[in-house]
């Protein structure tokens, strides 16, 4: 694994990682691997960013950590315990939350009902957790009776994050949280992610907006063809000439292309329910 030659701006994490992925090999089809020996360490309180070109295996890595893609070799540990290929519902119980990129809310349910689904394993904690979530995201309390299907993309993303937080996870996995959002909504999503992290939740975020991701993350990983290409602090990666030359320019072009494809779908603010 290569590292950036720049000088670190934050102390290197010490001690045992909260979550560790070692030499992961995984894929969707028999004999076809998307991850080819990928490694990742997440330390308590960290915000980790994962960037890389399209098809690099970023989302596959998150799904492998959350038991949604079979790990063929390698291991995933949480607080030193092997959780490789453990079921997603079991991982939620152990304190791992996951926010997928698409289809991440129940559109026919209200905001409050979506959050109830997030606490289905511990329904008696709902009232307490709802108040805590509303302190973090006041908009959700004001519009708790509104159906999620009437929300804008940015608002849906907020509901999806809130639902994943209902079980008080120690680890939160975010898959492309800014995808398809306007620049203003993207900024709100990044600020919201950092705010969640500051409450003590350790976060692994896959993100297409590479520069913005590296600006807020403690450490970053660059994946290429299912392997670690570079890892260092976010600031180091953002200023590394090789990373800029090989990845950031390409990633910016990919983001602009995705934004052009999304243009016309909009991300306006939906009216509140009557």
Buried (B, 14 or more C-beta within 10 A) or exposed (E): EEBBEBEEEEEEBEEEBBBBBBEBBBBEEEEEBBBBBBBBBBBBBBBBBBBBBEEBBBBBBBBBBBBBBBBBEBBBBBBEEEBBBBEEEEBBEBBBBBBBBEEBBBEEBBBBBBBBEBBEEBEEBBEEBBEBBBEBBEBBBEBBEBBBEBBBBBBBBBBBBBBBBBBBBBBBBBBBBBBBBBEEBBBBBBEBBBEBBEEEBBBBBBBBBBBBBBBBBBBBBBBBBBBBBBBBBBBBBBBBEBBEEBBBEBBBEBBEEBBEEBEEEEBEEBEEEE
